[in-house]
Amino acid sequence: MLLTIVLIVHLAVCALIVSLVLLQRGKGADAGTGFGAGASGTVFGARGSANFFSRSTAVLATLFFATSLTLAYLAAQRPAPQSVLEGSVLEEPESELPALLPRQDETELPDLSEPRDGETPSPDDTGN
């Protein structure tokens, strides 16, 4: 149960990190501010967006490392299965079918090498 919760948190943090990195502006985006296209009209102000996104990314990166280490620890605590079928829910009981069928000796089996009365031999039996 704990492994599932940590895994869900880990995936959510990964998605948030990706979205925050894509929202951030690169260093080359500041070149337009020298020509009058300043960032004064942004939601976070001229310098506020860099601080907000940078700090949020740092917090999410810390959470990402923490959940990664937690997942590694929890995975190491689980016992490794000895075989593929060990963890299966349904286990088939030993089949009782051979015990129920009567055993036939080789003497009781019909000889199929020679044709019976009224049958024509197959082309393989003629030797051609």
Z-matrix of the N, CA and C atoms (Angstrom, degrees):
N
C 1 1.452
C 2 1.529 1 109.92
N 3 1.331 2 116.49 1 -45.02
C 4 1.458 3 120.73 2 -179.51
C 5 1.529 4 110.90 3 -65.49
N 6 1.320 5 116.19 4 -37.18
C 7 1.461 6 120.69 5 179.09
C 8 1.525 7 110.51 6 -62.56
N 9 1.311 8 117.41 7 -40.40
C 10 1.462 9 121.62 8 179.75
C 11 1.525 10 111.18 9 -65.79
N 12 1.322 11 117.05 10 -42.79
C 13 1.470 12 121.05 11 179.68
C 14 1.524 13 110.49 12 -63.66
N 15 1.326 14 116.99 13 -46.14
C 16 1.468 15 120.37 14 -179.24
C 17 1.532 16 109.89 15 -64.88
N 18 1.310 17 117.41 16 -36.98
C 19 1.463 18 120.61 17 178.80
C 20 1.526 19 111.40 18 -65.60
N 21 1.316 20 117.74 19 -40.52
C 22 1.470 21 121.29 20 178.21
C 23 1.522 22 110.30 21 -65.31
N 24 1.338 23 117.66 22 -43.22
C 25 1.467 24 121.34 23 177.68
C 26 1.529 25 109.77 24 -62.81
N 27 1.319 26 116.35 25 -41.52
C 28 1.465 27 121.20 26 -179.96
C 29 1.531 28 110.97 27 -60.48
N 30 1.330 29 117.25 28 -45.40
C 31 1.463 30 120.91 29 179.66
C 32 1.528 31 111.92 30 -66.39
N 33 1.343 32 117.39 31 -37.26
C 34 1.461 33 120.84 32 177.40
C 35 1.529 34 110.48 33 -65.43
N 36 1.324 35 117.27 34 -42.22
C 37 1.464 36 120.81 35 178.32
C 38 1.525 37 110.38 36 -63.76
N 39 1.330 38 117.41 37 -39.98
C 40 1.469 39 120.84 38 177.38
C 41 1.522 40 111.13 39 -60.19
N 42 1.319 41 117.40 40 -45.18
C 43 1.462 42 121.27 41 179.91
C 44 1.529 43 110.81 42 -64.38
N 45 1.324 44 117.39 43 -39.63
C 46 1.468 45 120.34 44 178.94
C 47 1.528 46 111.46 45 -68.01
N 48 1.311 47 118.17 46 -38.26
C 49 1.465 48 120.73 47 177.61
C 50 1.527 49 110.44 48 -63.03
N 51 1.310 50 116.30 49 -44.36
C 52 1.465 51 119.92 50 179.50
C 53 1.524 52 110.15 51 -61.45
N 54 1.319 53 117.68 52 -45.17
C 55 1.467 54 120.29 53 -178.86
C 56 1.527 55 111.51 54 -66.13
N 57 1.319 56 118.33 55 -39.32
C 58 1.467 57 120.23 56 179.12
C 59 1.523 58 111.63 57 -67.80
N 60 1.305 59 117.85 58 -39.05
C 61 1.461 60 120.30 59 178.98
C 62 1.526 61 110.09 60 -65.83
N 63 1.325 62 116.98 61 -38.10
C 64 1.463 63 119.38 62 178.62
C 65 1.527 64 112.42 63 -70.92
N 66 1.320 65 118.46 64 -27.20
C 67 1.460 66 121.65 65 178.80
C 68 1.531 67 112.92 66 -78.15
N 69 1.303 68 117.47 67 -23.12
C 70 1.462 69 120.09 68 -176.97
C 71 1.521 70 110.50 69 -72.44
N 72 1.322 71 114.18 70 147.73
C 73 1.457 72 119.87 71 177.51
C 74 1.516 73 108.77 72 -90.34
N 75 1.299 74 115.66 73 144.98
C 76 1.455 75 120.44 74 177.56
C 77 1.519 76 111.56 75 -77.15
N 78 1.318 77 116.61 76 172.81
C 79 1.458 78 121.17 77 -179.86
C 80 1.523 79 111.40 78 -67.10
N 81 1.302 80 118.44 79 -27.92
C 82 1.460 81 121.76 80 179.59
C 83 1.515 82 112.84 81 -73.90
N 84 1.311 83 118.53 82 -15.18
C 85 1.463 84 121.62 83 -179.14
C 86 1.515 85 111.67 84 -72.58
N 87 1.325 86 119.16 85 -17.34
C 88 1.462 87 122.03 86 -179.67
C 89 1.518 88 112.13 87 -80.26
N 90 1.319 89 118.82 88 -5.60
C 91 1.458 90 121.30 89 -178.91
C 92 1.522 91 111.30 90 -65.62
N 93 1.324 92 118.22 91 -29.80
C 94 1.462 93 121.30 92 -179.70
C 95 1.511 94 114.12 93 -73.07
N 96 1.308 95 119.30 94 -15.44
C 97 1.465 96 121.56 95 -178.40
C 98 1.511 97 111.79 96 -70.80
N 99 1.300 98 118.77 97 -23.62
C 100 1.462 99 121.26 98 179.78
C 101 1.514 100 112.45 99 -73.47
N 102 1.316 101 118.84 100 -16.85
C 103 1.458 102 122.47 101 -177.19
C 104 1.517 103 112.13 102 -107.43
N 105 1.315 104 118.45 103 20.76
C 106 1.453 105 120.85 104 174.32
C 107 1.522 106 114.41 105 98.29
N 108 1.306 107 119.32 106 -3.69
C 109 1.459 108 121.16 107 179.48
C 110 1.513 109 108.16 108 -95.77
N 111 1.288 110 117.72 109 59.12
C 112 1.465 111 122.70 110 -176.11
C 113 1.503 112 112.60 111 -68.61
N 114 1.306 113 116.60 112 168.26
C 115 1.459 114 122.68 113 -177.13
C 116 1.517 115 111.27 114 -96.00
N 117 1.318 116 117.04 115 25.68
C 118 1.460 117 119.20 116 -177.65
C 119 1.522 118 112.19 117 -70.85
N 120 1.316 119 117.78 118 -19.68
C 121 1.455 120 120.77 119 -177.89
C 122 1.513 121 113.40 120 -92.99
N 123 1.310 122 119.49 121 6.64
C 124 1.457 123 120.65 122 -178.91
C 125 1.515 124 110.76 123 -78.53
N 126 1.300 125 116.30 124 165.17
C 127 1.463 126 121.77 125 -178.11
C 128 1.525 127 111.35 126 -66.36
N 129 1.317 128 117.84 127 -37.57
C 130 1.456 129 121.55 128 -173.78
C 131 1.520 130 112.87 129 -96.73
N 132 1.327 131 118.97 130 3.14
C 133 1.457 132 121.51 131 -178.40
C 134 1.520 133 110.39 132 89.69
N 135 1.325 134 115.99 133 -175.99
C 136 1.454 135 121.29 134 -174.71
C 137 1.528 136 111.41 135 -68.52
N 138 1.316 137 119.16 136 -40.30
C 139 1.462 138 121.92 137 -177.43
C 140 1.526 139 111.96 138 -115.37
N 141 1.305 140 117.73 139 -9.11
C 142 1.457 141 120.85 140 -174.63
C 143 1.517 142 114.11 141 -67.64
N 144 1.327 143 118.09 142 -33.58
C 145 1.462 144 120.09 143 -176.76
C 146 1.523 145 111.09 144 -67.37
N 147 1.312 146 117.39 145 -39.83
C 148 1.466 147 120.06 146 179.45
C 149 1.515 148 110.27 147 -64.09
N 150 1.303 149 117.95 148 -41.63
C 151 1.458 150 120.52 149 179.85
C 152 1.522 151 111.59 150 -68.37
N 153 1.334 152 116.62 151 -43.93
C 154 1.462 153 119.86 152 -178.72
C 155 1.525 154 111.03 153 -63.64
N 156 1.344 155 117.16 154 -50.60
C 157 1.458 156 120.54 155 -178.41
C 158 1.525 157 111.39 156 -66.73
N 159 1.321 158 117.44 157 -38.38
C 160 1.463 159 120.34 158 -179.83
C 161 1.523 160 111.13 159 -65.42
N 162 1.312 161 116.11 160 -44.18
C 163 1.474 162 119.24 161 -179.87
C 164 1.528 163 110.96 162 -69.19
N 165 1.308 164 116.51 163 -39.49
C 166 1.475 165 118.94 164 178.58
C 167 1.526 166 110.79 165 -63.96
N 168 1.321 167 116.56 166 -40.67
C 169 1.462 168 120.48 167 178.81
C 170 1.524 169 110.27 168 -65.25
N 171 1.331 170 117.30 169 -38.83
C 172 1.467 171 120.60 170 178.83
C 173 1.523 172 111.30 171 -65.66
N 174 1.324 173 117.42 172 -40.81
C 175 1.469 174 120.90 173 178.85
C 176 1.526 175 109.91 174 -66.12
N 177 1.322 176 116.76 175 -43.87
C 178 1.468 177 119.87 176 179.76
C 179 1.528 178 111.42 177 -67.43
N 180 1.329 179 117.61 178 -34.24
C 181 1.464 180 120.16 179 177.03
C 182 1.527 181 110.13 180 -65.77
N 183 1.325 182 117.06 181 -38.43
C 184 1.469 183 120.33 182 176.95
C 185 1.524 184 110.48 183 -64.40
N 186 1.332 185 117.04 184 -43.22
C 187 1.469 186 120.74 185 176.93
C 188 1.530 187 111.09 186 -63.45
N 189 1.330 188 116.39 187 -37.47
C 190 1.454 189 120.56 188 178.70
C 191 1.530 190 110.91 189 -62.08
N 192 1.334 191 117.17 190 -45.29
C 193 1.459 192 120.58 191 178.51
C 194 1.525 193 111.28 192 -65.13
N 195 1.336 194 116.71 193 -39.66
C 196 1.469 195 120.37 194 179.81
C 197 1.528 196 110.96 195 -64.43
N 198 1.336 197 116.98 196 -44.58
C 199 1.467 198 119.15 197 179.88
C 200 1.529 199 110.90 198 -69.61
N 201 1.342 200 117.17 199 -32.68
C 202 1.471 201 119.42 200 177.06
C 203 1.522 202 110.92 201 -63.73
N 204 1.330 203 116.22 202 -45.21
C 205 1.465 204 119.59 203 178.97
C 206 1.527 205 111.56 204 -66.32
N 207 1.336 206 116.58 205 -37.80
C 208 1.467 207 120.19 206 178.14
C 209 1.527 208 110.97 207 -64.89
N 210 1.332 209 117.25 208 -42.45
C 211 1.468 210 120.18 209 178.03
C 212 1.523 211 111.04 210 -64.07
N 213 1.324 212 117.15 211 -39.05
C 214 1.466 213 119.97 212 178.12
C 215 1.524 214 110.95 213 -64.93
N 216 1.323 215 117.17 214 -40.53
C 217 1.464 216 120.68 215 179.16
C 218 1.531 217 110.98 216 -66.42
N 219 1.333 218 116.59 217 -44.98
C 220 1.467 219 120.02 218 -179.17
C 221 1.525 220 111.46 219 -66.21
N 222 1.318 221 117.30 220 -35.42
C 223 1.466 222 120.04 221 178.65
C 224 1.522 223 110.86 222 -69.19
N 225 1.325 224 117.21 223 -32.31
C 226 1.466 225 120.25 224 179.14
C 227 1.527 226 111.76 225 -73.21
N 228 1.319 227 117.91 226 -24.41
C 229 1.466 228 122.01 227 -178.81
C 230 1.515 229 112.78 228 -80.38
N 231 1.320 230 117.68 229 -19.89
C 232 1.466 231 120.59 230 -179.83
C 233 1.519 232 109.22 231 -76.40
N 234 1.322 233 117.87 232 136.23
C 235 1.472 234 119.05 233 177.23
C 236 1.523 235 110.27 234 -71.28
N 237 1.305 236 115.92 235 139.03
C 238 1.464 237 120.63 236 178.96
C 239 1.520 238 109.57 237 -76.08
N 240 1.330 239 118.59 238 136.23
C 241 1.467 240 119.82 239 178.35
C 242 1.527 241 110.47 240 -68.60
N 243 1.313 242 115.90 241 145.48
C 244 1.461 243 120.98 242 179.79
C 245 1.516 244 111.84 243 -78.19
N 246 1.327 245 116.82 244 -30.63
C 247 1.455 246 120.62 245 179.00
C 248 1.520 247 108.52 246 -145.31
N 249 1.320 248 116.08 247 169.44
C 250 1.448 249 120.97 248 -179.98
C 251 1.527 250 110.72 249 -66.91
N 252 1.306 251 116.76 250 -34.70
C 253 1.459 252 121.06 251 -175.93
C 254 1.518 253 113.21 252 -84.76
N 255 1.328 254 117.58 253 -6.07
C 256 1.465 255 119.58 254 -177.16
C 257 1.527 256 111.89 255 -64.36
N 258 1.301 257 116.88 256 -37.16
C 259 1.452 258 120.51 257 -177.97
C 260 1.511 259 114.10 258 -88.09
N 261 1.320 260 119.24 259 3.84
C 262 1.455 261 120.96 260 -177.68
C 263 1.518 262 110.60 261 -70.94
N 264 1.321 263 114.68 262 146.69
C 265 1.457 264 120.71 263 -178.32
C 266 1.523 265 110.71 264 -78.62
N 267 1.313 266 115.75 265 -43.90
C 268 1.462 267 120.44 266 -177.70
C 269 1.523 268 109.61 267 -97.27
N 270 1.271 269 115.77 268 125.80
C 271 1.455 270 120.14 269 174.47
C 272 1.524 271 107.54 270 -116.09
N 273 1.311 272 116.22 271 127.68
C 274 1.450 273 120.70 272 -177.62
C 275 1.522 274 110.14 273 -79.59
N 276 1.330 275 117.03 274 133.27
C 277 1.463 276 118.31 275 175.36
C 278 1.522 277 110.02 276 -71.10
N 279 1.295 278 115.39 277 161.05
C 280 1.466 279 118.91 278 178.42
C 281 1.518 280 109.36 279 -61.47
N 282 1.294 281 115.61 280 137.63
C 283 1.453 282 121.17 281 -176.05
C 284 1.531 283 110.38 282 -70.83
N 285 1.326 284 115.69 283 132.66
C 286 1.457 285 121.21 284 177.64
C 287 1.526 286 110.69 285 -98.80
N 288 1.332 287 117.08 286 4.61
C 289 1.450 288 121.17 287 -176.70
C 290 1.526 289 113.17 288 -61.53
N 291 1.326 290 120.98 289 -45.97
C 292 1.471 291 118.38 290 178.70
C 293 1.524 292 113.21 291 -62.87
N 294 1.302 293 118.49 292 -29.99
C 295 1.458 294 120.66 293 179.73
C 296 1.531 295 110.98 294 -72.84
N 297 1.326 296 117.61 295 -27.23
C 298 1.450 297 120.75 296 -178.27
C 299 1.524 298 112.68 297 -82.42
N 300 1.320 299 118.41 298 -27.46
C 301 1.459 300 121.12 299 -178.84
C 302 1.524 301 109.92 300 -82.91
N 303 1.328 302 116.96 301 139.00
C 304 1.468 303 118.19 302 177.71
C 305 1.523 304 110.10 303 -71.46
N 306 1.286 305 116.80 304 143.38
C 307 1.456 306 122.31 305 -179.66
C 308 1.527 307 108.69 306 -82.98
N 309 1.330 308 116.66 307 130.76
C 310 1.455 309 121.50 308 179.48
C 311 1.520 310 108.73 309 -103.36
N 312 1.314 311 114.87 310 131.64
C 313 1.459 312 119.45 311 175.21
C 314 1.518 313 109.20 312 -80.28
N 315 1.328 314 116.38 313 163.16
C 316 1.452 315 120.48 314 179.84
C 317 1.527 316 111.52 315 -65.60
N 318 1.319 317 117.78 316 -24.94
C 319 1.472 318 120.15 317 -179.30
C 320 1.518 319 110.92 318 -71.14
N 321 1.328 320 118.99 319 -24.75
C 322 1.455 321 121.49 320 -178.20
C 323 1.523 322 112.26 321 -83.67
N 324 1.328 323 118.29 322 -15.92
C 325 1.450 324 120.93 323 -177.77
C 326 1.525 325 109.73 324 -75.94
N 327 1.340 326 118.31 325 140.30
C 328 1.480 327 120.41 326 179.64
C 329 1.524 328 110.63 327 -72.10
N 330 1.344 329 115.50 328 150.30
C 331 1.449 330 121.38 329 177.85
C 332 1.523 331 107.82 330 -85.35
N 333 1.321 332 117.25 331 113.44
C 334 1.460 333 121.75 332 -176.47
C 335 1.518 334 112.59 333 -97.41
N 336 1.318 335 118.00 334 3.43
C 337 1.459 336 120.41 335 -177.18
C 338 1.531 337 112.30 336 -76.10
N 339 1.344 338 118.87 337 -29.54
C 340 1.465 339 121.38 338 179.68
C 341 1.520 340 109.01 339 -110.78
N 342 1.356 341 117.04 340 144.26
C 343 1.477 342 119.34 341 -178.71
C 344 1.520 343 110.85 342 -69.11
N 345 1.316 344 114.84 343 148.77
C 346 1.467 345 120.82 344 177.85
C 347 1.527 346 109.23 345 -80.35
N 348 1.323 347 115.81 346 175.08
C 349 1.462 348 120.79 347 178.92
C 350 1.525 349 109.63 348 -62.75
N 351 1.335 350 116.81 349 130.82
C 352 1.452 351 121.61 350 176.92
C 353 1.518 352 114.02 351 86.79
N 354 1.315 353 118.98 352 -4.39
C 355 1.459 354 120.72 353 179.67
C 356 1.513 355 109.14 354 -99.22
N 357 1.314 356 115.82 355 146.67
C 358 1.479 357 120.38 356 175.18
C 359 1.516 358 107.82 357 -92.55
N 360 1.300 359 116.21 358 142.72
C 361 1.453 360 117.92 359 179.93
C 362 1.514 361 111.62 360 -70.68
N 363 1.284 362 116.17 361 148.05
C 364 1.469 363 120.28 362 179.85
C 365 1.513 364 108.53 363 -75.82
N 366 1.354 365 119.30 364 160.25
C 367 1.467 366 120.76 365 -179.11
C 368 1.531 367 112.47 366 -59.02
N 369 1.295 368 118.59 367 -26.88
C 370 1.457 369 120.56 368 179.41
C 371 1.520 370 110.71 369 -71.19
N 372 1.348 371 117.78 370 -29.21
C 373 1.458 372 121.04 371 -177.60
C 374 1.516 373 112.55 372 -79.73
N 375 1.331 374 118.92 373 -18.38
C 376 1.459 375 121.12 374 -175.31
C 377 1.509 376 111.92 375 -79.93
N 378 1.305 377 117.65 376 -18.41
C 379 1.456 378 120.25 377 178.19
C 380 1.506 379 112.41 378 89.05
N 381 1.322 380 120.15 379 5.47
C 382 1.480 381 122.40 380 178.22
C 383 1.478 382 112.05 381 -83.00
